Amino acid sequence: MRSVYLGHIDPIQNMDRFYTMILQETLFGEWSLVREWGRIGQGGQLMESHHTTAQEAQACAEQILRQKLRKGYQIM
């Protein structure tokens, strides 16, 4: 997984959210997991975490993905 876009839309609860994750290698050979989330159509919040290996970053992304899918997000 290099990038994934998730959405959680429920008109009854006025829920219209997105969550994006991008894995990318840094200039220094480390890996970064960039996450952005917020309301669809609005500016989101960003968070970046750094990892020493691609496998470590991938494992972190997969754990977050499982959590989001359990909360009702869907891959778009």
C-alpha positions, 0 to 999 in steps of 0.5 A: 500500500502506497496510498489509501483514501477512506470515506465515512458518509452517513447523511442521517448523522450528518457525517461526511468524513475522509481519511487519507494515508500516504507512504513515502520515502524521505530524502534521508532513507527513512519512511514517512506515513502522512495522514490527512483527515477531516470533513469532505470538501473542507481543509483537513488536518495533517499528521506525519510520522517517521519510521526507519523501515518501509515494513515498520511504516507499512505495519503502522498504516495497516493497523490504522486502516483496520481501526478505521474500517472497524469504525465504519470507514470504507475504501474509496 
